[in-house]
């Protein structure tokens, strides 16, 4: 299955980073805070047609987004988040 976001929505996949303490202990995912860095998987049609938004965020970009933004979904055993364009704070270059 494929996700096709509508309007100014963006589908992202959070990038999980492995964390270790100063003493070298690897923290499990349940013990750490969720990442607010993600990869853009798909963009809505408004981002391609609106002249003010065109080209600002593309599929494959790594972005920083608001901590409590979006709706989490699971599709084909993969976890995704759908957020609004306004919830993106920066593009990592």
N, C-alpha and C positions, 0 to 999 in steps of 0.2 A: 504494500500500500504506500501511497505517497500523500504527503500533506501539501495543500495549496492554500496558503493564508489569504484572507480577503482584505481589501482596502489597505490600511497602513500597518497591518500586523506583520510580525516577523517570527519565524520559527527558529529557535536556537537550541543548541545542545550544549549543556554546561560542560566545561572542561574541569575534570577532577584532577587535583594535584595531590601527589603523595606527600604527606607531611611527616617529618621526623623531628624528634625533640633534640635538644643540644647533646644529650647522652646517646643518641643514635636509635632510640625506640621509634618504630614506625607506628603512627596513630591510625587506628581503623576508621573507616568512613563514618561510623556512627558517633565517633568522639570528636569530630571536627565540624566546623561551620561550613555550610554550603558555599561554593564558589560563586562569585558574581562576574566571572569571566566565561564567555561562551563563544562558540563558532556559529555563524549564521548558516542555516540549512536551506531556508527558503524565504522569499520576500513577497509581500502582497502586491497586487497590480497597481495600486496608487503610487508606490515607490518607483515604478518604472515609467509612469505617465505624467506625474506631477513634476513640472520643471524645477520647483524649489527643492524637491527631495531626490531627484534623479541622480544616481551615481554616488550618493552619500554612503549607503550601506549596500554591499554586494554579497552574494553567496560566497562563503569561504572566509569572509572577514572575521577577525577575532574582535569581540566587543566587550565593553564593560557596561553592565546594566544595573538598574536600581535593585536593591536587595530584595524587596518584597513584591516585585513586579511579576505579572503574568499568571498564566494558568498552566500547571504541569499536566502532561498527558503521557501515556505509554502506548507505543505503537510498534508492533513486531518486536517486542521485548527490548525496545530502546526507549529511553526517557527523553522527552522534549519539553520545551517551554514555549508557549506562544505569548509574545509581548507586543505592546504598542511601540511604534517608532519613537514616541516621546520618552519611553523608558530607557532608551539607549543613551548612556552618558558619554561614551567615547569609543573610538575605533583604535585598536592597537595596531601600530604599523611596525 
